[in-house]
């Protein structure tokens, strides 16, 4: 039933979704569903396995680069952006956590045809 619900979604939105942030992004990626999340709290103690390369360069990542734990919102945004090459970043008009990460997946699907 949950699987059918997810497959029927035209998009998934998370505004300050806290602990659900990774799940929203992962489910959207696994089903190629457009999504947008505005990450807020990091919860580094609850997610100790999150890490990003020490020398983060999104377009030229190497497997051998050392990683560091995700502890700040900026690092969380980098970590989430690395989950899929179609993820883009923007800003919404509000104070505080206002970076939105999103993917339309349309360009990814078109290049696979």
Sine and cosine of phi, psi and omega as CSV:
sin_phi,cos_phi,sin_psi,cos_psi,sin_omega,cos_omega
0.00,0.00,-0.70,0.71,0.02,-1.00
-0.91,0.42,-0.65,0.76,0.03,-1.00
-0.86,0.51,-0.68,0.73,0.02,-1.00
-0.91,0.42,-0.63,0.77,0.04,-1.00
-0.88,0.47,-0.71,0.70,0.01,-1.00
-0.88,0.47,-0.72,0.69,-0.02,-1.00
-0.90,0.45,-0.41,0.91,-0.01,-1.00
-1.00,0.09,-0.14,0.99,-0.02,-1.00
-0.94,0.33,0.68,-0.73,0.11,-0.99
-1.00,0.02,-0.36,0.93,0.10,-0.99
-0.26,-0.97,0.31,-0.95,0.04,-1.00
-0.81,-0.58,0.77,-0.64,-0.06,-1.00
-0.85,-0.53,0.70,-0.72,0.09,-1.00
-0.70,-0.71,0.94,-0.34,0.03,-1.00
-0.98,-0.20,0.95,-0.31,-0.08,-1.00
0.81,0.59,0.84,0.54,-0.11,-0.99
-0.99,0.16,0.05,1.00,0.07,-1.00
0.78,0.62,-0.84,-0.54,-0.09,-1.00
-0.90,0.43,-0.30,0.96,-0.02,-1.00
-1.00,0.08,-0.08,1.00,-0.10,-0.99
-0.82,0.57,-0.81,0.59,0.00,-1.00
-0.85,0.53,-0.68,0.73,-0.04,-1.00
-0.89,0.45,-0.66,0.75,0.03,-1.00
-0.87,0.50,-0.76,0.65,-0.03,-1.00
-0.90,0.44,-0.72,0.70,-0.04,-1.00
-0.90,0.44,-0.69,0.73,0.02,-1.00
-0.91,0.41,-0.69,0.73,0.02,-1.00
-0.87,0.49,-0.69,0.72,0.02,-1.00
-0.90,0.43,-0.72,0.69,-0.08,-1.00
-0.90,0.43,-0.41,0.91,0.00,-1.00
-0.93,-0.36,0.10,1.00,-0.04,-1.00
0.80,0.61,0.69,0.72,0.03,-1.00
-0.99,-0.14,0.78,-0.63,0.07,-1.00
-0.82,0.57,0.59,-0.81,-0.02,-1.00
-0.52,-0.85,0.28,-0.96,0.15,-0.99
-0.54,-0.84,0.74,-0.67,0.08,-1.00
-0.74,-0.67,0.58,-0.82,0.13,-0.99
-0.90,-0.43,1.00,-0.05,-0.04,-1.00
-0.92,0.39,0.57,-0.82,-0.01,-1.00
-0.80,-0.61,-1.00,0.05,-0.07,-1.00
-0.98,0.20,0.60,-0.80,-0.11,-0.99
-1.00,0.05,-0.64,0.76,-0.03,-1.00
0.81,0.59,0.78,0.62,-0.07,-1.00
-0.89,0.46,-0.51,0.86,0.03,-1.00
-0.95,0.31,-0.53,0.85,0.01,-1.00
-0.98,0.18,-0.37,0.93,-0.02,-1.00
-0.79,-0.61,0.91,0.42,-0.07,-1.00
-0.93,0.36,-0.25,0.97,-0.03,-1.00
-1.00,0.05,-0.10,0.99,0.08,-1.00
-0.94,0.33,0.74,-0.67,0.06,-1.00
-0.48,-0.88,0.38,-0.92,0.07,-1.00
-0.76,-0.65,0.42,-0.91,0.06,-1.00
-0.87,0.50,0.61,-0.79,0.02,-1.00
-0.87,0.50,-0.71,0.70,0.04,-1.00
-0.98,-0.19,0.96,0.27,-0.09,-1.00
-0.92,0.39,0.87,-0.49,0.15,-0.99
-0.66,-0.75,0.97,-0.23,-0.15,-0.99
-0.84,0.54,-0.65,0.76,-0.13,-0.99
-0.99,0.11,-0.21,0.98,-0.07,-1.00
-0.65,-0.76,0.93,0.37,-0.07,-1.00
-1.00,0.00,0.65,-0.76,0.07,-1.00
-0.89,-0.45,0.55,-0.83,-0.02,-1.00
-0.92,0.38,-0.42,0.91,-0.10,-0.99
-1.00,0.04,-0.07,1.00,-0.03,-1.00
-0.94,0.34,0.65,-0.76,-0.01,-1.00
-0.93,0.36,0.48,-0.88,-0.02,-1.00
-0.94,-0.35,0.37,-0.93,0.09,-1.00
-0.74,-0.67,0.48,-0.88,-0.02,-1.00
-0.91,0.41,0.52,-0.85,0.05,-1.00
-0.99,0.16,0.88,-0.48,-0.04,-1.00
-0.78,-0.63,-0.25,0.97,-0.02,-1.00
-0.86,-0.52,0.29,-0.96,0.04,-1.00
-0.87,0.48,-0.63,0.77,0.02,-1.00
-0.88,0.48,-0.67,0.74,0.04,-1.00
-0.93,0.37,-0.59,0.80,0.05,-1.00
-0.88,0.47,-0.66,0.75,0.02,-1.00
-0.89,0.46,-0.69,0.73,0.05,-1.00
-0.89,0.47,-0.71,0.71,0.00,-1.00
-0.85,0.52,-0.74,0.67,0.00,-1.00
-0.91,0.41,-0.64,0.77,-0.01,-1.00
-0.89,0.45,-0.47,0.88,0.01,-1.00
-0.97,0.24,-0.16,0.99,-0.06,-1.00
-0.92,0.38,-0.47,0.89,-0.02,-1.00
-0.37,-0.93,0.64,-0.77,-0.05,-1.00
-0.92,0.40,-0.29,0.96,-0.01,-1.00
-1.00,0.10,-0.12,0.99,-0.07,-1.00
-0.95,0.32,0.78,-0.62,0.01,-1.00
-0.90,-0.44,0.23,-0.97,-0.05,-1.00
-0.79,-0.61,0.61,-0.79,0.07,-1.00
-0.54,-0.84,-0.11,-0.99,0.04,-1.00
-0.75,-0.66,0.56,-0.83,0.11,-0.99
-0.95,-0.31,0.34,-0.94,-0.06,-1.00
-1.00,0.09,1.00,0.06,0.12,-0.99
-0.32,-0.95,0.30,-0.95,0.06,-1.00
-0.99,0.12,0.36,-0.93,0.04,-1.00
1.00,0.10,-0.58,-0.82,0.00,-1.00
-0.92,0.39,0.95,-0.31,-0.08,-1.00
-0.73,-0.68,0.24,0.97,0.06,-1.00
-1.00,0.04,0.80,-0.60,0.04,-1.00
-0.95,-0.31,0.74,-0.67,0.13,-0.99
-0.95,-0.30,0.70,-0.71,-0.07,-1.00
-0.47,-0.88,0.32,-0.95,0.16,-0.99
-0.56,-0.83,0.67,-0.74,0.07,-1.00
-1.00,-0.05,-0.35,0.94,-0.04,-1.00
0.87,0.48,-0.09,1.00,-0.02,-1.00
-0.91,0.41,-0.67,0.74,-0.01,-1.00
-0.93,0.37,-0.55,0.83,0.03,-1.00
-0.92,0.40,-0.68,0.73,-0.01,-1.00
-0.92,0.39,-0.62,0.78,-0.03,-1.00
-0.93,0.38,-0.59,0.81,-0.02,-1.00
-0.97,0.24,-0.32,0.95,0.01,-1.00
-0.99,0.14,-0.29,0.96,-0.05,-1.00
-0.92,0.39,0.00,0.00,0.00,0.00
